[in-house]
Amino acid sequence: MTIENKLGITDATELARQEERLTKRRAKNYLKAENLKNLKWALFEV
């Protein structure tokens, strides 16, 4: 049994493909917005 999702896709392979596509699109938009420049980075020494 497959759980219903917001995209209405029941095929697991197609669902995974679409989720990956959406994730990549969101990451690209995030990087375009240059949000990473506003983050503070920390270095840790071991």
C-alpha positions as CSV (number, residue, x, y, z in Angstrom):
1,M,0.0,0.0,0.0
2,T,1.4,3.4,-1.0
3,I,0.7,6.5,1.1
4,E,-1.1,9.3,-0.8
5,N,1.1,12.4,-1.4
6,K,0.6,16.0,-2.3
7,L,1.6,15.3,-6.0
8,G,-0.9,12.5,-6.3
9,I,1.7,10.1,-7.5
10,T,1.3,6.4,-6.6
11,D,4.4,5.0,-8.3
12,A,7.4,5.0,-5.9
13,T,10.0,5.5,-8.7
14,E,8.2,8.4,-10.2
15,L,7.6,9.9,-6.7
16,A,11.3,9.7,-5.9
17,R,12.2,11.3,-9.2
18,Q,9.8,14.2,-8.7
19,E,11.0,14.7,-5.1
20,E,14.6,14.9,-6.2
21,R,13.7,17.4,-8.9
22,L,11.8,19.6,-6.4
23,T,14.7,19.4,-3.9
24,K,17.2,20.4,-6.5
25,R,15.0,23.3,-7.6
26,R,14.7,24.6,-4.0
27,A,18.4,24.3,-3.4
28,K,19.2,26.2,-6.6
29,N,16.7,29.0,-5.6
30,Y,18.3,29.1,-2.2
31,L,21.8,29.5,-3.6
32,K,20.6,32.1,-6.1
33,A,19.1,34.2,-3.3
34,E,22.6,34.3,-1.8
35,N,21.3,33.3,1.6
36,L,24.6,31.5,2.3
37,K,26.4,34.9,2.6
38,N,24.4,35.8,5.7
39,L,25.3,32.6,7.6
40,K,28.1,32.6,10.2
41,W,30.5,29.8,9.7
42,A,32.4,28.1,12.5
43,L,35.5,26.1,12.4
44,F,36.1,23.2,14.8
45,E,39.4,21.8,15.6
46,V,39.8,18.1,16.7
